Amino acid sequence: MQHNSCGTGNFLLGMTAGMMAGAALGAVMAPSSRQVKRAAHRAAKRVNDMVDHLADSMDF
């Protein structure tokens, strides 16, 4: 059986390439700040609506 010492180096090179590709893909697919702000605004509105509904149900 022959021992291949380059296996670890190839593994690290492949892992690094995969991480770089994942980071590049993540940067391309990341939502814009406008989309994040819009989603946060919608979530805050839903929470306010639920609090209002709960307060009405409890007769506050």
C-alpha positions, 0 to 999 in steps of 0.5 A: 500500500502506497501512502500519498502525502499530497492527499492532505494538501489536495484536500485543503486546496479543494476545501479552500476553493469550495469556501471561496466559491461559497462566499462568492455565491453568497455575496451574489445571492445576498439580499440588498439592504433595501430588501432587508429594510422592507422585510424588517418594516413588514415584520414590525408592522405584523408585531404591532398589528398582533399587539393591537389585536391582543389588546383589543381581545383583552379590552385594554 
